[in-house]
């Protein structure tokens, strides 16, 4: 029986590189169009929402009122996640 190579937790590695200077530990996240880079909004993310977004391939954020917020679950206007960018000092994100 051939042994499987160990799995790498890419999302965990990404989150480990982030540093929040906010008291609530959230990361400001700019949501932009993957086609033209147009900013569509500012939301907040945390480790749980980042993992959910990457695993589902869609916009999942942290709402300070509602908790985990899967964009489009009620409205049907969900957002496809193409890329996650971390800014130069690791305290903000951009979701394309």
C-alpha positions as CSV (number, residue, x, y, z in Angstrom):
1,X,0.0,0.0,0.0
2,X,1.5,3.3,-1.1
3,X,1.4,6.1,1.4
4,X,-0.3,9.4,0.5
5,X,1.8,12.5,0.8
6,X,0.8,14.8,3.7
7,X,-1.8,17.4,2.8
8,X,-1.0,21.1,3.0
9,X,-3.6,23.4,4.6
10,X,-3.2,26.3,2.2
11,X,-6.0,28.3,3.8
12,X,-4.4,27.9,7.2
13,X,-1.1,29.0,5.8
14,X,-2.7,32.1,4.3
15,X,-4.5,33.0,7.5
16,X,-1.3,32.4,9.6
17,X,0.4,35.2,7.6
18,X,-2.3,37.7,8.3
19,X,-2.2,40.3,11.2
20,X,-5.1,42.3,12.3
21,X,-4.7,45.6,14.1
22,X,-8.4,45.7,14.9
23,X,-9.7,44.9,18.4
24,X,-12.2,42.4,16.9
25,X,-9.5,40.6,14.8
26,X,-11.3,41.2,11.5
27,X,-9.6,41.9,8.2
28,X,-10.9,44.7,5.9
29,X,-11.6,43.0,2.6
30,X,-12.2,44.9,-0.7
31,X,-14.4,43.0,-3.1
32,X,-13.5,43.8,-6.7
33,X,-14.5,42.6,-10.1
34,X,-12.1,40.0,-11.5
35,X,-12.6,41.4,-15.0
36,X,-11.7,45.0,-14.5
37,X,-10.6,45.4,-10.9
38,X,-13.5,47.8,-10.1
39,X,-14.1,47.9,-6.4
40,X,-17.6,46.6,-5.6
41,X,-17.6,47.0,-1.8
42,X,-15.8,46.8,1.5
43,X,-16.5,43.9,3.8
44,X,-14.8,42.1,6.7
45,X,-13.3,38.6,6.9
46,X,-11.9,36.4,9.6
47,X,-10.3,32.9,9.5
48,X,-13.7,31.2,9.4
49,X,-15.0,33.3,6.5
50,X,-11.8,33.1,4.6
51,X,-11.8,29.3,4.8
52,X,-15.5,29.1,3.8
53,X,-14.9,31.4,0.8
54,X,-11.9,29.5,-0.5
55,X,-13.6,26.1,0.0
56,X,-16.8,27.2,-1.7
57,X,-15.3,29.4,-4.3
58,X,-17.7,32.2,-3.6
59,X,-17.9,35.4,-1.5
60,X,-18.3,34.5,2.2
61,X,-17.6,37.3,4.7
62,X,-18.0,38.1,8.4
63,X,-20.8,40.4,9.2
64,X,-20.4,42.2,12.5
65,X,-24.2,41.8,13.0
66,X,-25.0,38.4,11.4
67,X,-21.8,36.4,11.8
68,X,-20.9,34.3,8.8
69,X,-22.4,35.8,5.7
70,X,-22.6,33.9,2.5
71,X,-23.2,36.6,-0.1
72,X,-26.2,35.7,-2.2
73,X,-27.9,33.0,0.0
74,X,-31.0,35.2,0.3
75,X,-30.7,37.5,-2.7
76,X,-29.4,35.0,-5.2
77,X,-26.7,37.6,-6.1
78,X,-23.7,35.5,-5.1
79,X,-20.1,36.3,-5.9
80,X,-17.6,33.9,-7.5
81,X,-14.2,34.0,-5.8
82,X,-11.4,33.9,-8.4
83,X,-8.4,35.2,-6.4
84,X,-7.5,36.2,-2.8
85,X,-4.8,39.0,-2.5
86,X,-3.1,40.0,0.7
87,X,-1.8,43.5,1.0
88,X,1.9,44.2,1.6
89,X,1.7,44.3,5.4
90,X,-0.8,41.4,5.8
91,X,-3.6,43.3,7.4
92,X,-6.1,43.6,4.5
93,X,-7.4,41.4,1.7
94,X,-8.9,41.8,-1.8
95,X,-11.3,39.2,-3.1
96,X,-11.6,39.1,-6.9
